[in-house]
């Protein structure tokens, strides 16, 4: 599953092997413009420094909510407040439309600027929590990765964000197991 909020959550890049320097893509010139283009959002380029700070704070709050879900605890009030503040940044007007033989409700901002973009990110996250199973919202179990993903597996048992991390962790587990077996064989 793809969602705008997941792209923002995963905008901190650490590499999947470990040892790579952490990179905040929100601070990378042009990354935000590519993201907006990908999601069909009118380009607000470039995002102002204030917008980047607000997105970093929102990303942190969303990340804390996912951690709370994984632990089976309630999220901190401060994190929910941060998300609610982002949702309230830009008022919008609801519009009823008919698309593909069904009615849909869409929201149009009163003004298109960075606050609207931040609101869309927060709205994407709340929609993911409300319309889907929040227990399927997980973090990659590769300690070097930590990306967020929505587990669409049949048995809700996916542990890794993608096949690359899954393969890497399986190989590491295999090597660790065989290393311990070989050391047991050679001990006198």
N, C-alpha and C positions, 0 to 999 in steps of 0.2 A: 504494500500500500504506500502510496505517495501522499504527502501532505506538506504544505508550506512550512508548518511548524517544525517538521522533521528536518527540513533543509536548514532551518535556523539553528535547531538543536545540534546538528552535525556540522555547524560552521567552524567549530574548533577542531582542527585536524592535527592528529598526533602521529599518523602513520599506523599501520597495523602490525609491524614487526617489532616495534619498540626501538628506543634509541634515537628516533627522529625528533627534531626540535618541534615543539608545539607551535601551531600557526593558527591565528584567529583570522578566518577568512572575512569576517565583517570589516576588518581593517585593511583588507587587500583591495587596492584600487580596481574597479571594474567588476568585482565579484557580485556586488549588490545589483548592478545593472543586468548582468547575466541571469541572476536569480529572478528578477522582475520579468524579464523577457520570457524565461521558461514558464512562469506562471501566468503569463498574459496580463501582467499588471503594467499600467501606463508608467513608463520610466519617470522616476523622480530623481534623476541623476544629477550630480552625485548626492548620496545621502549626507546630510549635515552631521558634524561631529556629535551634536546633541542626540540625533536619531540613533547613531551607532551606540552611544552609551545606554540609551533606553533599551535598544535591542539586546545588548549584552546583559542588562539587568533582567529583562524578560526571559532570555535564554537560561539564565541561572535559576530563575523561579520555576520555569517549566521543568528543568532538569531535577530540581529538588522534589517536585511533585511526582515525577516518574520514580525517583528513589523511594519516596514514601509508599507509592503503590507497590513496588517490588518488596518492600519490607512488611507490607500489610498494615501500615500505620496511616494516620490522618496526616495530610500535608500541613505544614506550618501556616498559620493565619497570614503571616507576612508574605508568603509566596502567593497565596490566593489573592491577597490585596494587590500585589504587583500585577497579577494577571487581570484583575478587575479594573485597575487603573488604566492598563493598556487598552482594555475593551472600551473604556469611556473616553479615550483620547479624542476620538472623532465621531461626532454624531452622524447618523445616517438615516436615510428615509427608506422605508420598505416599499417594494414594488411587487405587485402580483403579475405574473406573466404565465403564458401557456407555452410549454416546450415539449415536443415529442409526446403529445396526447396526455400530458399531465400538467397540473398547476405547480408552479414553483414560486417561492418567495425569495426575492433577492434584495440586497441592501445597497443603496447608492450613497456614497459619501456626500456631505454638503460641500466639502472642499477636498480636492485631491492634493495631499502633501504627505510628508513623511509620517505624520500622525496616523493617517489613514492606513499606510503600509504596516505600521506597528500594530494597529487594531486588527488588520487582516491576519497577521501572524497569531495574535492572541485568540482571535475568533477560530482560526484553524485548529488550534490546540483544544479549545473548549468543545468544538464539534467532534474532534477525535475522542474526547473523553465521554461525551454525552451520547453520540450516535453509534459508538462501537464499544467493545468490551475493554475497559481500561486495564484489565489484568493482562491484556495482550501487548500493552505498551511496555517495552523492555529496553535494557541496555545490553550491548554486546558483551559477552563474557570473556572476550580477549582483553586482558588487562591493559594492553598497549593501545587498544582501540577506543572502547567505551561509547561508540555511536549508539544513538537511539533508533529503534525500529518498531514496527507494528508486526507482531507475530501472527501470520496468516496460516500457520501450519494447522493441520487437522486436529492434533492432540495438544496444542498450545505448549509445545516443548522445544521450540526453536531457541537456541542459545546464542547464535551469532548473527551479526548484521548482514553478512553475505557469505558466499561460498569461499572466498579467499580467506577470511578469518576462520571459518570452520575447518578448512583444510590445514591451515597453519597450526591451529590448536590441536587437531588430531595427530599431526606429525610430531609436534612437541610431546604430547602424551605418549605416543608410541616410542619415541626415542628415550624418554625418561624411564619408561617401563623396561625397555631392553637394556638400558644402562644399569638399572638396579639389578636385573637378572644376571647380567654378565659380572657384576661386582660380587654377587653372592656366589657364583661358581668358582671364583678365583680366591676366595678367602680361605685360609688354611684352618 
